């Protein structure tokens, strides 16, 4: 069962969306370093409020959808919406801002 989990489409899509979320986070840190507004003291609050809710929610939905086939629709919908949100922000807006 565990081997099937790591080779499933659910796990692959989870890795993809978490990678996009982390790319958005890294680009945000680089932009704040460029603008010289980076504050290490604010980083834990940002991670707890803007990073963990997305990643944690998707992990819970992924685990539920592995064991409950009915949850796959909700999981893939959430992955699609989160991917669209972070793709636009990370890949378009933040890369443009970082290199302008």
LINURFEN-V243054 format. One line per field, one symbol per residue. ss: DSSP state (A for helix, B for strand, O for the rest). A space follows every 10 residues. Layout:
ss=???
This chain:
ss=OAAAAAOOAA AAAAAAAAAA AAAAAAAAAA AAAAOOOOOA AAAAAAAAAA AAAAAAAAAA AAAAAAAOAA AAAAAAAAAA AAAAAAAAAA AAAAAAAAOO
